[in-house]
């Protein structure tokens, strides 16, 4: 039992590396599920692209232009801790789009020992989210979206599960290349706790806008996060990103997340904490994106995203 408590403490430490908001269950939902969004700071609810992975961040960003696309994402968080996600999107009627997907984090294998310090076997620790989402065009420029998540966690013989909902709005003006997004994320509850005490889900309210400059191939994004929490500094509510987009087939991006920077300072992070970067290319029927960021003081995290275009 003492061994299980030690592993649980380690897992909670990793889970809280970004949030720092007390004990949360399924806190992996705060990490980006898209290399492109990871590159521009890890949080964005307004970017409009033919990229299904953006729907993990705001379900209203899923659109009919993504019909038939399959998206795969993988992040090496640190050591043998890995995150991943997958999503399939399909148009439904003239104005709807549905999607089905999943995301997970694996904390690796751990040795199970007895009180006499004898090895009794191994066990794994992982969190999983199964997602179903739907978006609908409300008008030529407005779209609404909803996602339902069934959450499951396994820690040796202990399990937990929960239910969460994402709801979002998206506005896009193609003439000015201006978009706006609003999302309520991870609203729900832990239905079954590991032990007796239930923990809170990492729910959040986010809003932001994205604008392409008229005379330069640059696109700027500013996202407000933790709008449901006001006990942090004002600057820590904002995430900034800039993209160099000379064509539809290539992008290069930089981002800065002051909240991550502040959290990493508390746990020994360096000057690069909070900064992120990435790039992407389109090769025939594949969209490939890479991003790098620091989400834990001990390692840089690399994310790969691949979208298959029908």
ZISULNOR-V656855 format. One record per pair of residues at least 6 apart in sequence whose C-alpha atoms are under 6 Angstrom apart, sorted by the first residue. I is the first residue (numbers start at 1). J is the second residue. Records with the same first field share a line. If there is no record, write none. Layout:
I = J + J
//
This chain:
15 = 27
18 = 260
24 = 199 + 200 + 201
25 = 199 + 201
27 = 202
32 = 38 + 42
34 = 53
35 = 289 + 290 + 291 + 303 + 304 + 305
39 = 253 + 254 + 255 + 276 + 277 + 278 + 291
40 = 241 + 254 + 255
41 = 239 + 255 + 256 + 257 + 276
44 = 223
45 = 57 + 58 + 181
46 = 179 + 180 + 181 + 208 + 209 + 210
47 = 210
50 = 66
55 = 61 + 62
58 = 168 + 183
59 = 145 + 146 + 168
60 = 135 + 143 + 144 + 145 + 168 + 169 + 170
63 = 97
64 = 91 + 97
67 = 89 + 90 + 91
68 = 89 + 90
69 = 88 + 89 + 308 + 309
70 = 87 + 88 + 307 + 308
71 = 86 + 87 + 306 + 307
72 = 85 + 86 + 305 + 306
73 = 84 + 85 + 304 + 305
74 = 83 + 84 + 303 + 304
75 = 82 + 83 + 302 + 303
76 = 82 + 301 + 302
77 = 301
78 = 299
80 = 108
81 = 106 + 107 + 108
82 = 105 + 106
83 = 104 + 105
84 = 103 + 104
85 = 102 + 103
86 = 101 + 102
87 = 100 + 101
88 = 99 + 100
89 = 98 + 99
90 = 97 + 98
91 = 97
95 = 136 + 137
96 = 135 + 136
97 = 134 + 135
98 = 133 + 134
99 = 132 + 133
100 = 131 + 132
101 = 131
102 = 129 + 130 + 131
103 = 128 + 129
104 = 127 + 128
105 = 126 + 127
106 = 126
107 = 125 + 126
108 = 124
109 = 123 + 124
110 = 122 + 123
111 = 121 + 122
112 = 119 + 120 + 121 + 122
113 = 119 + 120
123 = 156
125 = 154 + 155
126 = 153 + 154
127 = 152 + 153
128 = 151 + 152
129 = 149 + 150 + 151
130 = 149 + 150
131 = 148 + 149
132 = 147 + 148
133 = 146 + 147
134 = 145 + 146
135 = 144 + 145
136 = 143 + 144
137 = 143
141 = 171 + 172
142 = 170 + 171
143 = 169 + 170
144 = 168 + 169
145 = 167 + 168
146 = 166 + 167
147 = 165 + 166
148 = 165
149 = 163 + 164
150 = 163
151 = 161 + 162 + 163
152 = 160 + 161
153 = 159 + 160
158 = 194
159 = 194
160 = 192 + 193 + 194
161 = 191 + 192
162 = 189 + 190 + 191
163 = 188 + 189
164 = 186 + 187 + 188
165 = 186 + 187
166 = 184 + 185 + 186
167 = 183 + 184
168 = 182 + 183
169 = 181 + 182
170 = 180 + 181
171 = 179 + 180
172 = 178 + 179
177 = 211 + 212
178 = 210 + 211
179 = 209 + 210
180 = 208 + 209
181 = 207 + 208
182 = 206 + 207
183 = 205 + 206
184 = 205
185 = 203 + 204
186 = 203
187 = 203
204 = 226
205 = 226 + 227 + 228
206 = 224 + 225
207 = 223 + 224
208 = 222 + 223 + 224
209 = 221 + 222
210 = 220 + 221
211 = 219 + 220
212 = 218 + 219
217 = 244 + 245 + 246
218 = 243 + 244 + 245
219 = 242 + 243
220 = 241 + 242
221 = 240 + 241
222 = 239 + 240
223 = 238 + 239
224 = 237 + 238
225 = 237
236 = 258 + 259
239 = 257
240 = 255 + 256
241 = 254 + 255
242 = 253 + 254
243 = 252 + 253
244 = 251 + 252
245 = 251
249 = 281 + 282
250 = 280 + 281
251 = 279 + 280
252 = 278 + 279
253 = 277 + 278
254 = 276 + 277
255 = 275 + 276
256 = 274 + 275
257 = 274
258 = 274
260 = 274
261 = 273 + 274
268 = 297
269 = 297
273 = 294
276 = 292 + 293
277 = 291 + 292
278 = 290 + 291
279 = 289 + 290
280 = 288 + 289
281 = 287 + 288
285 = 308 + 309
286 = 307 + 308
287 = 306 + 307
288 = 305 + 306
289 = 304 + 305
290 = 303 + 304
291 = 302 + 303
292 = 301 + 302
293 = 300 + 301
294 = 300 + 301
//
